[in-house]
Amino acid sequence: MLKFGGTSVSSAANWKNIADVLRERLAEGLRPLVVHSALSGITDRLEQLLSLAISNDWAPVMDQIEQRHRDLARDLGVIPSPDLEEQFKRLRQIASGVALVGEVSERLRARVLAQGELMATRLGAAFLATQGLDVQWIDARTVLKSEPRAHASLRASYLSATCAYEPDHLLQQRWSSSGSVWISQGFIASDEKGETVLLGRGGSDTSASYFAAKLQACRLEIWTDVPGMFSANPRAVPAARLLRSLEYDEAQEIASSGAKVLHPRCVMPVKQYGIPLHVFATQTPKLEGTVITAHGGNVAAQVKAVTMKRNITLVTMETVGMWHSVGFLADAFKVFKDHGLSIDLVSTSETNVTVSLDPAANSMDKATMDGLILDLGRICRVELIGPCAAVSLVGRNIRAILHRLGEALELFEEQKIYLVTQAANDLNITFVIDEDQGDRLVARLHEIAIRKMTADRVLGPTWEELYSPIGKVRGTEGQWWHQRREELLALGREHGAAFVYDRSTLQSRAEALQALPGIDAVFYALKANWHPDILRLFHDQGLGFECVSQREVEHVLNILPDIDRRRILFTPNFAPRSEYAWALQQGIVLTLDNLYPLKAWPNLFTGREIFIRIDTGHGRGHHDKVRTAGVHSKFGVPMFELDELESLVESSGVTVIGLHAHAGSGVFNVDNWASIGTTLATLARRLKSVRIVDLGGGLGVPERLGQPGIVLADFAAMIEALRAAYPGLALWIEPGRYLVAEAGVLLAQVTQLKGKGEVHYIGVATGMNSLIRPALYGAHHEILNLSRLEEAPTEIVNVVGPICESGDVLGAERLLPPSEEGDVLLIATAGAYGRAMSSCYNLREPAREFMI
């Protein structure tokens, strides 16, 4: 039994691989049955077709659907069959009918969405026939029959059906008598009336599992776009490792917790009949993949995967009436049942019950949720929280190793955790947090909880090992340091270690921010990098400077003695009185970030104009140490002190001309600054003298090559919206890392090579004395062997420095080509908080700096 997903069947190259796989199975003496999905994106197009048909705007979408299939037919070298042509015609007729009646029933929706699989399998069967295979096409609806379900809604009956899958001996006899390759559809079945029903999104996996159980297949093979199940999403965590073998329950838990490789419902049928389940990649059919059986995997207590589900909604129900109240949960859960909502996670206390709703399992439109809140409100106080992410540590015997997860659990110290559950089957522990923190948390948890275990039979090669030999070098070609490789190699060989900054990259970043419509001033956060040439360049570009110490201000004045003092923004934190007095004397824009100066030294500020830094209450960023808002952060005046702030401003005779807030660093969602701007603009109405809102910085910089950064167009649109909403206020920003990080690299020459069994180390000429971010934040910096960019990376190594600390690791488990003493390694994205945070620890001088 072989199932191929939508991506797998959408190209001629993949269909050639499919044909080769089928020949191999036939050569083994097996009789293959192929089930596959619609072409990628077609189900969404069919949904769009129905939506637009109501307003009679469906024709362009139908043209796209038809053309997509004709294009693939051309690439496959086949002519669309009369049956396929009839399907195109029928879809147009249905769309025209919907335009006349102006509505779409669930019955009709199921019929239309089923056409994706029916059309695709017509093309697949035709192509396989041209490859010399004896192919029999069969309609899955004649084999898979849905089961009636008590209390199921009409929508669920048609669009999320389930089928019986007991062994069908007559079907086995019928299909085993032929040496043909059978091809059928995933996702679709029929009910007792013969009408088309669907098995829900991801239903092709489930269809294949049903077929496998009914036919008592020797194995089920799921062919997708990744070669198996991994210890994390490999596209987000390149160090994720292939899970060679798993038990059924483990695989189902990983799939249920957010992995997209398998649909959770496909596991139970094969588990019940002991059918091995294999996961392979269609694009790379020779890779080993994952095998799932009753006795696979490793029974030792171990975390095997870190997974995440997005867009989770929490429903929290609170009332003192539930304490020792018989039947409260039954009453509450009945409300969810009446609204057709399936609950995922549950957490209870004496006065509160919180549950999660997964959009993958529920239709959560506004009408449904409004009705739910209304009905629950009759028995308790209700609050919706979201969007959230459910992050899970999945493995075997989790309770037995909680004591070993201490370092991983410390990552949650600065997270807002809404719910924690530990599975009754001891296969996972799940944390529900704010969605915007999910990706980074998964990466850090994976780094800590799933270590390189050389003797482990479950953990296979990393995603990078499997796929980087081709893509790694190509991914560097657009980088400035790739173009200036020879200059960098010369500097690395001459100095052993060097920070190098690219002038053109710095200039282009400054120009891009200065060009943003709606921004009145850009202040560079000097703490990121105070190299004199960088300051001169930014000054010439029209940027101001945000400083956090008197010495930083003096540094700017020394480099730029003629600078207008109003282009310097001074934001000290717990500094002595003398620094505030000095700044006021210099005529520099001064920011207070707590009330103490106004309470203790009011006369210092009488008649002065100042900024106030506000703590908006919610920190953001890639690590708890860079989140600069919330009760655990030392920065800013908290919102609950605003009344006292107003009183102190009035009594001291100071004029507040600006409000400032900074939530943290490494933020990619522009909603962060929209929220800050709205909050500060609202506060400005209380402090009538405010004319400037400083949104802070924190614009995110990608940690890995190929990752998207913050979209400046989205940022600009957000700024425009703020300006339109609050036209009387000037808007400032104060980026630091965004301007300089990607313009800088750290070069380090290889000094020694070392191996401890299968763990390999590359020692380099500098370490945490030059770049402390990996040790301090767990930050990720791409590392490449600049001397061997053209060579395929084949070795997993730890890149370490010469400092006498176990934390002196610049990169753990990195994939590099075989390296030698004297090679020059390049550590990317090192232009910010590199030399600025360096030290002479161990009396080793940090790397020198160069501008090119």
ABEGO torsion letter per residue (X at the ends): XBBBBAAAAABAAAAAAAAAAAAAAAAAGBBBBBBBBBBBGAAAAAAAAAAAAAAGAAAAAAAAAAAAAAAAAAAAGBBBBAAAAAAAAAAAAAAAAAAAAGBBBAAAAAAAAAAAAAAAAAAAAAAAAAAGBBBBBBBAAAABBBBBBBGBBAAAAAABBBBBABBBAAAAAAAAABABBBBBBBGBBBBAAGBBBBAEBGAAAAAAAAAAAAAGBABBBBBBABBEBBABBAAABAABBBBABBBAAAAAAAAAAGBAABBAAAAAAAAAAGBBBBBBBAABAABAEBBBBAABEBABBBBABBBBBBGBBBBBBBBAAABGBBGAAAAAAAAAAAAGBBBBBBBBBAABBBBBBBAAABBBBAAAAAAAAAAAAAABBBBBBOBBBBBBBBEBGAAAAAAAAAAAAAAAAABBBABBBBBAAGABBBBBBBAAAAAAAAAAAAAAABBBBAABAABBBBAAAAAAAAAAAAAAAABAAAAAAAAAAAAAAAAGBBBBBBAAAAAAAAAAAAABBGBABBBBBAAABABAAAAAAAAAAGBBBBBABAAAAAAAAAABAABBAAABBBBBBGBBAAAAAAAAAAGBBBBBABAAAAAABAAAABGBBBBBBBBAGBBBEABAAABABEAABABEBBAAAAAAAAAAAAAAGBBBABBBBBAEBGBABAAAAAAAAAAAAAAAAABAABABBBAEBGBBBBABBGBBBBBAAAAAAAAAAAAAABAABBBBBBBAAAAAAAABBBBBBBABBBBBEABBBBBBABBAAABAAAAAAGBBBBBBBAAAAABBBABBBBBBBABBBAABBABBGBBBBBBBBGBBBBBBGAABGBAAABBABGGBBBBBBBBX
